[in-house]
């Protein structure tokens, strides 16, 4: 069994790691000598084929027995680490996986070398009896998790392996009269598993050992007792706690609370004062501590780590744990991770101990805090019950319910949470309190009559106080002199009156009367006040909904009137416009020759103004018609809408020399005339705002996005600045002077109205002097769209 790194034995010249490439024919010839294909065994297969075996006791490969060749091929074909030792000198052959276990210091020197030469300083002496029994008596051997110290990184390392040693017999008959000529080794390194399990066990033991500890001193003792059980990873431990140093060996500001093997450390010549870590928050190695004996290995401990134990705040030092390190393991990431976990558990245990000590020092304060917390929880629970009760009572109320209906439900819910009595909701009108809702009964006819007639504002003190102060008014024992009420009020033992606030002002008072005396506890007050506050919010919400509905109705009425006005005005303007344009044209035809240049110029102004006015009226009519309700949209071919729009614009397309391209366009849910208007306006825009000297290129595309289709109308026109992206959709908004580009400023506003009526949205992207892309979305035909 082997695996390690050590000082390499002398190696034959052919075992160099920087082997030159060999011609393929040479590889093939050598492979035949071993009974292998030229590609067998990776790097080690090539090394074995090129090794000078004639210089070893094995002789040339042609002389090798069939048993050795068979084991060799089996070994090289395996991905498990394997080793073949041939002859009783155990001349070494191994595969690529085994090479990894050897490390750079033993590989490739171990190839063709005696096992005793390769591992003479580490594994061989302990395993020699196993080798002798196997070679001399054919006794196989296997082990799991066996400790095999190896020198493979400049020091003797603690390593563990699962392995099996099998004798290799020479014919005639296996296991009888045959002779053992070598051994076959299959192994797996399990150092990480074995050491990891040991460290995990230590952490688990620490968790168990600190259970029940109450003081920091007890925790420190439990930590060191636990580390005594793992002398491999913690051959020494010193745990310091805050406090004055007791002797010169302690770090400043700390005293030693517990330790393991302290005598050995002091006997080795510890310095007068252990140094404080340079960084008091991070794990680090301490310098200036002399080597001292390890309890498990002959090598001394030469490294000591300091583990500051910190509070969760990351800065308060709870203690300092100093741990000696295993001389046979590197202080690698796994070792550091183990110490960090150990550090975290130790710090948590100390925090618990300090917290327990603080708790014992302030028992009375803790008890008072617990009582306060219990009261607060009770209040929260009471508020939660009140809110749930009020929610249950109001869940079926319509937002249009009047405040009195909401108050009636609140009173009913309130009385389910209080003892027998009554609760009323009062509003102040003309200097008197009038009852608007009640739950329960007053228990006296005279009092009933007085309440029905309205109570005077000034004389009814228990209602006036909460109204004026906007604060609850509680009486655990009702004072009849407070109000001078008619009738018998002696049965009212406790009262509570609270203002109902909406929009920050009082709108009414809820008064409760109980027929038994009651000290109004914090829980009682929480219940009552929560319900009253909820009632105020409900009334405020109902008032807000009513106001919003009123404003909405006014807006609808105003919009309808504006649309009717636009429609009527547009229709009424048609006739005078026709008169102006017709007679101006007639004047030009009949008397044009008689008019001078100035008159003709003025006539042109009249005709252009009439045409512009007609375009504006037409657009106003188109916009007003959009308010006409369409009962249902249907499946519409967007391609048909584009073709219809193109037909309407055929003259402008020909005049501009434009090229219009359309991709495969989908069927959408919509209204064909309005979609035709949409595409006509967008295509007309692209034709109108073209660059001088450039033929317009217009592309219409669409792609599906969920249940909607995303359309793009792209042109190569003059484009626009980003600040105009929102303005272009505003009614009558023009980005250019009228003498530059004709138009009314309504085209894109109409497009926006059409798209939004279809349930979509529209926006634009543009680059000046490069062109614009108008985006809009329309629902697919599967989307039912009712207006």
C-alpha positions, 0 to 999 in steps of 0.5 A: 500500500502506498500514497505519498510524497517523499525524497525521490530515489534515483530514477533511470534516465528513461523515467524523466517527466519531460519525455520527447514525443515518439513516432507512432510506429515506435509506440505500436512496436513497444505496445506489442511487447507488453501485449497492449494497444498503443493508446493503453494506459494514458501517461503511465502506459506511455512511460511503461512502454518507454522505460528501460526495463532491461536495467531492472530485475524485471528484464525486457518486456519480452521476458515478462510472464503472462501473469504480469502482463495481465495484471499490467493491462488490468491496472492501466485500464482502471480509473482506480489507483492501482499498483503492481509490485513484481518480484519479491523486491516489489519493483513498482508499476502503477497507473495514472490514478495512483500517480496522483497519490504519489505526488510530484516528489515520488512520481515518476521516480517510483516507476521501476523502483523497489517499494522499499526504496520509494516508501522506506521513510514512511509507509514501508516499515509499518507494512513490511510484515504484511508484505512478507506474509503475502510474498512468502505465504500468499496471505492477502490483506485488506483494510478500511480507513487505515492510517498510513503516514506519507511524506509527500509534501515535505513533511510526514502527513496523516493519511488514511486509505481503503486498500486491498493487497492481492498476491500474484501467482505464477503458473502452474496452478493458482493457489496450489503449487504456484509461486507468489511472484508479486502483489497487486494493490487497489486503493483509495485515499479516504483522508478527507472522509476520516478526518472530516468525520473526526472533526464533525464528531468533535463539533457534535460533542461540543454542542452536547457538552455546552448544554446546561452550562450557565457561566462563561467559566463552565463553557470554557471548561466544556470547550477544553474538555471537548478538545481533549477528546481530539488531540490530533486536531487540537493537541493543545488548547488555551481559552482566555476570557475578558478580565485582568491577567492573572500572570505574565503568560496571559494576553493583556486584558484576558485571564486563562479560564481553561486549558489542555496540556498547559504544563507541556506548553509552559515546560517548552518555554512559553514566552512571558506573555502570549501575544495578542492577535494582530487583528482581533477579529480574524483567525490567525497564526501566532508567532513567538510560541516555541515547539512543544510535544504533540500527544499523538505524534513524535513530531512537535507542535510548531504552529499555534492558531488564535481564534478570537471569539466574537459577539454577533456584533462582530466587534465585542471580544467574548474570549480568545481560544488558542489552539495548537495545530496538528504537526502532520496536517497542513493548515489548509482550507478544510482545517481552517473551516473546522476551526471557524466552526469551532470558533462559532460554536464556542462564541455562541455558547459564551454569548448564551452564558453571558446572556444567562448571567445578565438575566440572573443579574436582572431577574426582576427587570426581566420579569417586568419586561416579560409582563409588559410584553405579555400585556402588549401581546394581549393588546395586539391579540385584542386588536386582532380580534376586534379587526377580525370581528369588524372585518366579518361584520363589514365584509358584505357591506357595499361601498355605497352603504351610508355611514349609519349602516356602517355604524350599525354593523360596528355597534353590533360587532362591538357588543359581541366583544363586551358584557351586557349593555348597549352601544349607540352612535350619535351625530351632532346637529343643531346643538343636540346629539341625535342617535343614528344607530344602536345595539342593545337596550338602555333599560329605562323608558325615560332614558329612551325617550330623552335619547329619542328627542336628542340630548343637549350638547352642553349638558351631555358631558360624556359625549361633549368631552371626546368630541372636543378633545378627539380622545376617548373618554372612559369611566370605570364607574359612571358618574350620573352627575356628569350628564344630568340625564332624565330617567334612571341611569343607576344601572349603567355602571361603566361607560366609554365614549369615543370620537369617530374620526373621518378625514381627520375630524370628528363626525360622530360619537360612539357611546357604550354603557355596561350594566356591570362595573368594569375596569377598562383594561388595556385590552378592552381599550384596544378592542373598542378603539380599534373598532371605532378607528375602523369605522372611521376609516370605513366611513371615510372610504365610503365618502371617498367612493361617493365623491369619486363616483360623483366626479366620474359622473361629472367627467362623463357628462362633460366629455359627452357634452364636449363630444356632442359639441365637436360633432355638431360644430363640425357638421355646422361648419361643413356648409359655410366651408363648402360655400367658401371653397365653392364660390372661391373656385367659381370666382377663379374660373369666371373672373380669374383673367380679370383679377390682378396678381394681388387679388389672385394671391388673396384668393389662394389664401382663401382657398388654402385656408378653406382646405385647411379648415376642411381638413380640421373639421374632417379630423374633428368629425373623425375624432368625435365619431370615436366616442360612438360605442361599438358593442363588440369587436370581431376577428379582423385581418390587419393586412386588409386594414393596411391594404385599405389604408394604402388604397386611400393613400395611393395618390400620395404614395405615387407622388412621393415614390414611396415603397411600402412593405408588409410582413405576414400580418395577423388576424386581430380582435378589432373594428376594421374601419377604425383599424383602417383609419389607424394605419391610414394615419400612420402611413400618411405620417410616414409619407408626409414627414419624409426627407427631401431627396430620399424615397420613403421606405415604409415597413409594417411588421407584427410579432406575437407577445402573449395574447397581444400582437405587437405592430411596428410601422417603420419609416426612413423619414425626418425622425424626431427628438426624444422630448417629442415622443409624448407630445406627438400624441397630444391633440392639436400639438404640432412639431413643425410650422404649418408652412413646412408640413400640412396637418391638423395635429389630430392624426396621432391623437386619433391613433392613440384613441383607436389603439386604447379603445382596442385595449392596447397602447401606442408609443414611438421610437425615433432618431432625427434624420434616420426615421421613426418607428411607431409601436402599438399593440392589439389583442389577438382574435381569441381575446373577447373585447366588449366595450 
